[in-house]
Amino acid sequence: MRWSWGIAIGGILLAYAAIVSREHRQLAAIRALERSTYDAANRNERIISQEATLISERNYVRADIARMVQDSVHPADALLSELDRESADCGVRVVSVNPTSDAPQTRGMERQNLRSDAFTIEVEGTFGALLSLLRELTSAAPLIGVDAIAMTTSDGEERAGSPRLRATLSARTYELDAHWSQEFR
């Protein structure tokens, strides 16, 4: 009889262990699902917070572009301002700045939404100073292109053994037209 009681108690213990084991596995699966759901919710929160940041940055850029379009100066004013600043820095004297008629190479630029104004600029200075001026003008914030340069000796006095030169620059300023700029608003 003892054997039968032992077998019965052993069977009960085995059944209990099987039930507990199954419940333990289900509980572990629920916890794993809970962890993955929590991680997915955190990822979604990060994505949502990044979206708000991107929308904010997009609106900031649009506002900047709209302000720049409203505050933009005429390319000739930008050229004169840049020429004044750079010529003083490079030790070059500006003799004259004159607008010129539109060259054939710029015809059709309207289709590219680009406005261009041509100028003839006469400056005097040493060879090195003129090169510095050209380098600074063509890398300046208002987009300025130099199409041609003609140099002659100037009647001015020599500076440190370097002859003064007179340069005539065929320059061009470029600007996006207002229609294209409206697309950023």
Secondary structure, DSSP 8 states (H G I E B T S, - for coil): -HHHHHHHHHHHHHHHHHHHHHHHHHHHHHHHHHHHHHHHHHHHHHHHHHHHHHHHHHHHHHHHHHHHHHH---HHHHHHHHHHHHHHHHT-EEEEEEE----GGGTTGGGGTEEEEEEEEEEEE-HHHHHHHHHHHHTSSS-EEEEEEEEEE-SS--BTTB--EEEEEEEEEEEE-HHHHHTT-
